[in-house]
Amino acid sequence: MTAGNRDVHTWLTARVATYLRRSPEDIDTSVPLADYGLDSLTALAITADIEDEFEVTVDDALTWDHPTVDALSAALSDLVGGQPTAAAGTNEKQARR
């Protein structure tokens, strides 16, 4: 599956929510993921999902270097050319590789 019309922030929030067994609406994207109990194995799994979804290679420390969904989606958006964050009020844009 590719991101299609969904923006990076929305995709990442949903992915994190899945791992944390919460609904995406329950994720405060400005809160550090570690505060939700994100551990190193889950961080690596999210990194692998990012690589699979967007067909990019990223450093394993990406989730620790960008500890919130907001920061991580901004960094990932720069990498894949998508929209930085839905929270910033941007329109959805198709991610381009």
C-alpha positions as CSV (number, residue, x, y, z in Angstrom):
1,M,0.0,0.0,0.0
2,T,1.2,3.5,-0.7
3,A,0.2,6.7,1.0
4,G,-1.8,7.8,-2.0
5,N,-3.8,10.9,-1.1
6,R,-3.3,10.6,2.6
7,D,-0.7,13.0,4.0
8,V,2.3,11.8,6.0
9,H,1.0,13.1,9.3
10,T,-2.3,11.3,9.1
11,W,-0.6,8.0,8.0
12,L,2.0,8.2,10.8
13,T,-0.6,9.0,13.5
14,A,-2.7,6.0,12.4
15,R,0.4,3.8,12.4
16,V,1.5,4.9,15.9
17,A,-2.0,4.4,17.2
18,T,-2.1,0.9,15.9
19,Y,1.1,0.0,17.7
20,L,-0.1,1.7,20.9
21,R,-3.5,0.1,20.6
22,R,-5.3,3.4,20.7
23,S,-7.5,5.2,18.2
24,P,-5.7,7.9,16.2
25,E,-8.0,10.5,17.8
26,D,-6.4,9.5,21.2
27,I,-2.9,10.4,20.0
28,D,-1.7,13.9,20.9
29,T,0.8,14.4,18.1
30,S,2.9,16.9,20.1
31,V,3.5,14.4,23.0
32,P,6.8,12.4,22.9
33,L,6.1,8.9,21.8
34,A,8.1,7.6,24.7
35,D,5.4,9.2,27.0
36,Y,3.0,6.7,25.4
37,G,5.2,3.8,26.2
38,L,6.9,3.5,22.9
39,D,9.9,1.2,23.2
40,S,12.9,0.5,21.0
41,L,11.3,-2.5,19.3
42,T,8.2,-0.5,18.4
43,A,10.3,2.4,17.2
44,L,12.2,0.0,14.9
45,A,8.9,-1.4,13.7
46,I,7.6,2.1,12.9
47,T,10.8,2.8,11.0
48,A,10.4,-0.4,9.0
49,D,6.8,0.6,8.2
50,I,8.0,4.0,7.0
51,E,10.5,2.4,4.7
52,D,7.9,0.0,3.3
53,E,5.2,2.6,2.9
54,F,7.2,5.3,1.3
55,E,10.0,3.2,-0.3
56,V,12.8,5.1,1.4
57,T,15.7,4.1,3.6
58,V,15.9,5.9,6.9
59,D,18.2,5.8,9.9
60,D,17.0,3.4,12.7
61,A,17.3,6.4,15.1
62,L,14.7,8.4,13.2
63,T,12.0,8.0,15.8
64,W,14.3,8.9,18.6
65,D,15.8,11.9,16.8
66,H,12.2,13.1,16.1
67,P,10.3,12.0,19.2
68,T,6.8,13.2,18.4
69,V,4.4,12.5,15.6
70,D,4.6,16.1,14.6
71,A,8.4,16.2,14.4
72,L,8.7,12.7,12.8
73,S,6.1,13.5,10.1
74,A,7.8,16.8,9.3
75,A,11.2,15.0,8.9
76,L,9.6,12.3,6.8
77,S,7.7,14.8,4.7
78,D,10.9,16.5,3.8
79,L,12.3,13.2,2.8
80,V,9.4,12.0,0.6
81,G,8.1,15.4,-0.5
82,G,4.7,15.1,1.2
83,Q,2.8,17.5,3.3
84,P,4.5,18.2,6.6
85,T,1.5,18.0,9.0
86,A,-2.2,18.0,8.9
87,A,-2.1,19.8,12.3
88,A,-0.5,22.8,10.6
89,G,-3.6,23.2,8.6
90,T,-2.2,22.1,5.2
91,N,-4.1,20.4,2.5
92,E,-3.6,16.8,1.7
93,K,-1.1,16.2,-1.1
94,Q,-0.1,13.1,-2.8
95,A,3.3,11.9,-1.6
96,R,5.8,11.8,-4.5
97,R,8.8,9.6,-4.7
